[in-house]
Amino acid sequence: MHSVSSNQIRTTSEPVVIQGLSYSYRGLEVFKDFSLKADSKTVVLRGASGCGKTTLLKLLSGNLEPDHVDVMPPATGSCLVLQEDSLFPWLTGIENISKLTRFAPQQFQNHPMYDLIASFVTRKACRMSYGQRRMVELFRAIIYRPRFLYLDEPFNFLDEGNMGLVLPFLTGETMSETTLVLSNHHRDDGGMIKSANIFKFDGKFPVSALERVN
């Protein structure tokens, strides 16, 4: 999870609005005068690997600094969960949750999603399956209740059943004050989130706009 301040960038009210974003990496123009305007608080970014989805999430969360931007959501209060496992393997699931959120176990064990992880959350992360670790990471982000939650391929390692169990917690009432932006490259995750705006990368650089597909 990551949150930083961004005092020099004008902020927008929810949903996500981006204007005039430019960013280059090692001589490649990834985004050039890029704009995006959503009318939902849930946004799905769709496209093949390497098309710029993760880079955009890192820019939005403050993990990367844009070369230029006119309007973008504030990085302060944001949370980014990358597709790479970020749990400390030598800590239990509970310890991993508490370490980053600074919540004591009694503060989150009554959360309704806790039942989904209760059978394995006391194990060390190195003794969990990839799917179990991903469930712990998503639970940690959900109870943190950030203003902006950015999820990079969040359903990797989850089967359809567990994905269906997690989605209501990502989009439910307890997350009503959170803007959710998630990426995916192969599954119709957005189809399970009926209110989502879905935007598609075409794989060409620089990216100036995305196709709205719903």
ABEGO torsion letter per residue (X at the ends): XBBBBBAABBBBBOBBBBBGBBBBBGGBBABBGBBBBBABABBBBBEBBGAGAAAAAAAAAGABBBABBABBBBABGBBBBBABBABBAABBAAAAAAAAAGBBAAAAAABAAAAAAAAAAABBAAABBAAAAAAAAAAAAAAAGBABBBBBGAABGBBAAAAAAAAAAAABAAAAABBBBBBBAABBAAAABAABBBBBBAGBOBBABBBBAX
